[in-house]
Amino acid sequence: MTVPFLDLKAATAELSEPIHAAVRRVVDSGWYILGPEVEAFEAEFAAYCGAEHCVGVANGLDALKLSLLVFGVRPGDEVIVPSNTFIATNLAVSQIGAIPIPVEPDEATCNIDPARIEAKISPRTKAILPVHLYGLPADLDSVHEVAARHGIPVIEDAAQAHGARYKGKRIGAHSRAVAWSFYPGKNLGGLGDAGAITTSDKEVADRLRMLRNYGSSVKYRNDLVGYNSRLDPIQAAVLRVKLDHLEEWNGRRQAIAASYRARLAGSGLTLPAETNWGESSWHLFVVRHAQRDWLVRALAERGVEALIHYPVPPHKQQAYAGEAWTFEEQPIASRMADEVLSLPIGPQLSAAQAESVIEAVNAALAEDPAQRR
Ligand SMILES: *Cc1c(COP(=O)(O)O)cnc(C)c1O
């Protein structure tokens, strides 16, 4: 491969010195659970998002689960999710005994279609969980409108949206709770698992702090049936270093996306949609083509690694076979799973590599005119 999909080693290498210094600081501090490094990251990330509070947890899946729990979602309750998402969105719901209710996306934006939500709301619906898929903000005002009519909270899955903006304001403070993942491959990623929730509701933040730490706010006093899901101080220290570079790194993603968009217009690919409300974090640059599998192979032959996000929608996963909510086919999500491919994008992708991607796509699509669409 001359153009890997994502080069995490290069990302760490670019910040090698400050990252090693940050890790060393924690190692030498003697403080290995929560503490000052976690609190500092929480304050800095909350400020970045424009939220009042940030609660660091162990990973993105836990960030979603604890957010649902904090709003009282219980076994048997229903939670609205997009039909096309990474499985974690559904797992967060089902692992607490609740039922994910899929709602199809808008064809163009690939995000939950607010116009389809109302029909799926029942007396058991306790939350709406939109995902900013690929980094493009969902149509939040429209989602909030439906949620408000039914008096239920909106919890955002922002695992792909660090630095994305909705109507000019960064994702992180538009809903009552916003769940984040800092998995290494995300726009803001640690050197291992990490996650957080941002909120501007102090009571929600306080309860989340208890839930992540055995349901306790005073040592050995347990007021809630909590979890062990704490953000690791070593990851917090690394994330503080990387947060300082997030805007610059997102800017590089944005530049690559702009050149893909300009140079692949007319290539036959369906390019990512633009909306008048959202600025993407460009976590992924996802295109569509009817002969997707052929195109992925043709790009690989030209040294370009394209991946598929995601090849199987949650309602078709073996893990959920037999669940009542999977009986209804989700044709848009299924078609997307057959047609999407993600081109390499990332802060360490060079201009020359981006050029190779553009040339490979255009050459592949020119090779067999029958494949052009
Ligand atoms: C990465 C991701 C998650 C889960 O994050 P983890 O930190 O891996 O648990 C959840 N939702 C979406 C949309 C993601 O992309």
The ligand as an SDF file (V2000), in Angstrom:
LIG
                    3D

 15 15  0  0  0  0  0  0  0  0999 V2000
  -16.2370    4.8080   17.8280 C   0  0  0  0  0  0  0  0  0  0  0  0
  -17.7050    4.9260   17.9650 C   0  0  0  0  0  0  0  0  0  0  0  0
  -18.3680    4.5620   19.1540 C   0  0  0  0  0  0  0  0  0  0  0  0
  -17.7360    3.7970   20.2770 C   0  0  0  0  0  0  0  0  0  0  0  0
  -16.6030    4.2520   20.8070 O   0  0  0  0  0  0  0  0  0  0  0  0
  -15.6120    3.3060   21.6210 P   0  0  0  0  0  0  0  0  0  0  0  0
  -14.7030    4.2600   22.2910 O   0  0  0  0  0  0  0  0  0  0  0  0
  -14.9390    2.3990   20.6400 O   0  0  0  0  0  0  0  0  0  0  0  0
  -16.4240    2.5150   22.6070 O   0  0  0  0  0  0  0  0  0  0  0  0
  -19.7220    4.8260   19.2560 C   0  0  0  0  0  0  0  0  0  0  0  0
  -20.4110    5.3760   18.2420 N   0  0  0  0  0  0  0  0  0  0  0  0
  -19.8280    5.6950   17.0650 C   0  0  0  0  0  0  0  0  0  0  0  0
  -20.6440    6.3230   15.9850 C   0  0  0  0  0  0  0  0  0  0  0  0
  -18.4550    5.4730   16.8810 C   0  0  0  0  0  0  0  0  0  0  0  0
  -17.8890    5.7980   15.7150 O   0  0  0  0  0  0  0  0  0  0  0  0
  1  2  1  0
  2  3  1  0
  2 14  2  0
  3  4  1  0
  3 10  2  0
  4  5  1  0
  5  6  1  0
  6  7  2  0
  6  8  1  0
  6  9  1  0
 10 11  1  0
 11 12  2  0
 12 13  1  0
 12 14  1  0
 14 15  1  0
M  END
$$$$
